[in-house]
Amino acid sequence: MNITQVANQFGLTAATLRYYERVGLIPPVNRKESGVRDYDQDDINWIEFIKCMRDAGLTIEALIEYTTLFIEGNHTIEARKKILIDEREKQIQKRIQIDKTIQRLAGKIEDYDGKLLEREAELQPK
């Protein structure tokens, strides 16, 4: 697949894909003789992984470190696993905070509903 097709598949721009490759978020993509990037299924899998992780809020730095370790080989498996465990814990903490925020918002909304009903009752003719 060419860069435009891959960009369209993931809702990204070609510039974003080139950036991912340049900074090491994805391993280098093979190129045709003409120099045009030629994405294969492994490249697609990397992009899908990186996009999912970025959408969840993982840092570029953590993902670059992960990719760099992956390229270095199997002796980095434990280090890569640790990155994923650490990032999962950060996501769990974010979820806890989001859940607390949602609960607080729900309480505020209920307060408004209660006050609105009280105010409407006050306005009703007697």
Order of alpha helices (4+ residues) and beta strands (2+ residues): alpha-alpha-alpha-alpha-alpha
